[in-house]
Amino acid sequence: MRRYAAMFERLRAREEGAFGAFLMLGDPDLDTSTMLLDALIEGGADMIEVGIPFSDPIADGPVIQAAAQRALSAGVRVGDCFDLISSFRERHGNVPVGILTYANLVVARGKEQFMRTAAQVGADSLLVADVPALEAEPWTDAMRSAGIEPVLIAAANTPDGTLQRIASLTQAYTYCVSRGGVTGTHATGNFDSLLIARLKHLNAAPPVFGFGVSTPVQVQSAVGAGAAGVIVGSAIAKLVQGALGPSRIVEFVATMKAATML
């Protein structure tokens, strides 16, 4: 059984949602990233999503854009990120790891080569944020050929035909956005139970909410709406930006994870 499927099965049996933690790799440097990845697991994260720093991350808000810029300024490149994933996999053999990146970075290394390398270092899924669903099939085919599970983005206003396409192409989980626009923290989230119902009707991969989840109340709302879990990114990036150290990351993740328990 693949790592995502095993994780979701285990959490369903315990009546818990999955807590996914996003980290921009290389922010603020490679050594700190290694410690922060371990801190996410120590705090109780069930799955990890990692960003590869990119100069024009159009799906990301200012907090994650700043994280990417700090990593780029430190000289972090794609190969360094693969090395971080590989070392993480050696320490944490069963934790699902997903990559969120952009088409330019994938194409620059060669689409098939990027995906083969991602699989070799231990990544489980790939979300290429700027590839629309209508153009995604050649990408998802290449992912599957490499042994990587595709992830696509769905929203409450996604048309039925497009949602059906997303459901047919996605494997690891379905990334459901709780807000329009870019990533970031916000006071309220739209955790649409109708979107969850539509995805379940299409037998889509488990729905996981992101793009704005930053508080325990929001985690509870998302899981209460029927989501299989949440992914938190900007709130973690803010802690990294504040240089509060791994112990603060552990505390934050533990609090958020506790909110996934039904």
N, C-alpha and C positions, 0 to 999 in steps of 0.2 A: 504494500500500500504506500502511495506517495505521501510525503510529509504533510501537505495541507489536508488531504483526506483523513489521515490518521489523527491530526490535531482536531479537526472539526468533530470527528466521531467521539474522541475522548471528551471534548468539552460538552457535547450534547448529553453524554451520559452523566455528566456532573451538573447539568443545567447551568452552564456558564456560556457567556459570549467570549469570543476571542479578542484579546487586546493586542493590537498591532502597533508597534512603535517605529516611527520613521526617523532615520538619521542621515544627514548629509555626510557622506564619507569624506574624510580629510579635513573636516571642520573641528577645531581650528588647525589641526595638524594630524599626521598619521598616527603617532603614538597615542595622542589623546583619543582619537577615534577608536582605537583598539580597546582602551579602558571603558569608553562610553558604551560600546556594543556589549561588553560584559555586564555593565551596570544595568542595561535594559533587561537582560536575562535575570540578573539577580533580583530586580524589582518585580519580576513576574510576567514579562512580556511573553505572549504565546507565539508570536510571529514577528519577524523583522522586515521592514521595507527600507531599502537603502537608495539614496540618491547619488548619482555620479555628477560631480560639479560641471556645470555647463554655463557658458557666458550669456545665453539668451533663453532662460527657462520660462517659456511663455505661460505655462499653466501654474506657475508658482507666484505667490504674493511676495511682498517685500522682505518678510522674515526669512523665508527659505532662499530667496534670491541673494540676500546678504550672506547666508551661510555658504552658498555656492561660491560667492566671490571671495570669502575668506579662505576657502579651500584652494581655489585657483591661485590666489595670491601666495599661498604657502607652497605652490609648485605641484600640487596634486594633479595627477593625470589618470586616464582610464586604467592603465596597467597597475597603478598603485591601488586603485579601488578593487580590482580583481584580486590582488594580493591580500587585501584586508578581508575580503569575503572568504578566500581560501583559508586564512588563518582562523577566522571565526568558525568555519565549518569543522576544522580540526578540534576545536574546543567544545563545540555545541552540535553534536551530530544529528539531533532530531528536530531542531528548530527550523521551521520553514523560513526561507529567505527570498524576498522578492526584490527585483531591481526596478526602479522607476527612472526612466531616462528619456532622451529625445532622439529623433531620427538621425540628425546630423552626426551624433556620436557613434551610432550604430553603423551607419553607412561609411563613415570615415575609416573604420577598421575592417569593413566588409561585413555585410549583414550576416552571412552564414558563419564567418569566423568569429564575430562578436558573440553569437548565440552559442556556438560550440565551446568557446572559452568560458562563457557564463556557466554553462552546464558542468564543465570540467572543474571549475573552482568550487562548485557546490551550491550555486543559486538554483532555486526551484521555479521561479516565475519571472516574467518580464512584462512590464507595462511601458509602452512607448507612447508618451502622453500626447504627442502632436500627430499621431497617425489616426485619422478618423475611421470609424467603423466601416464605412463604405469602401475604404481602401485597405482594410486590415488583413484580408485573407492571405495574400502572399507572405505577409509578416508572420501571421499565426502559423501558417504551414511550415515556415522555416524554423519557428520556435519548436514546434512539435518534432520536427525532424532531428533537432539538436537535443531533444529531451528536456525542453523548457516548457512550462505550462503558461499559456497566454492569459493575460488579464486585460480587459477592456473596461471603459468607463460608461456608466449609465446614469441618467438623471431622471427626475420626476417628469420632465417635459420631453423625454425621448419618445419619438413616434413609435407606434407598435411594430411597424416593419423593421425599423432600425434595432429596436429592442430584441426582436426575434433573431436578427443577425448577430447581435452581441451575445445572446444566449447560446447560439450555435457555435461560436468561435472561442468562447472563454472557457478555461478549465479550472484554474486554481481557486479563484473567487471572483465575484463581480464587484468592481469598485464603484460604489454608489456615492455620488456627490450630494452633500447636504446643503449646498449653496451654489448659486450661479457665480461665474467668474473664476477667480484664482484661489489658491490655498490661503489659509489664514485663520486666525481665531476670531470668533464673533459671539455675540451674546446669546443668539438663538439659532437653532438649527432646524431644518426642515427634514425630519426623519420620516419620510413618506411611507406609510404602511401600504398604500396602494401600489407604489413602485415595487415593494417587496412581494406583494401578492402577484403582480404581473410577472415578475421574474420567476417565482415559484411555479406559476402556471406553465411557464416555458421550460421548466426543468433546468434553469440556469444554475451556474456554479453559485455557491453560497454568497449572499449579499453582505458586503462589508462597507460601512459608511466612513467617509473621510471628507477632507476639504472643510475644516472648520471645527472639528471636535476638539474641545480643549478643557472640559470640566467633567467631574464625575456625574453631574446631573445630565449632561448631554449624552454621556455613555449609557446611562440608565434609560434615557429616552430612546436612543437608537436600538438598544437590545429589546426594549419593551415594544418597539414598533415591529419587531420580528427579524431584525438584522442578525446575522450570524456573528457579527463582531464590529469593531471600529478600528480605524487607523488614526493615530495622533502624530502630527509632524511639527507644525509651527510652534506649538506650546513647548515641545522639547527643544526645538532650535533656539527659542528664547532663553531657555535655561543654559544652553551651551554658550550662547552669546554673552550671558552674564558671568561666565566662567565660575559657576557655582560648584563645580566639581561633581564627580561620579556619585557621591553620597546623596546629593540633592536629586539627581536623576533617579536613583533607586527609590527614594521616598515618593517622588511624583508618580512613577510607574506603578508602585504598589497601591497607591490611593486610587488610581484610575482602573487598575485591574480589579480591585475589590468591587467596583461599580458594575462589573460585567456579570456578577453573580446574581442569578434570578431569585 
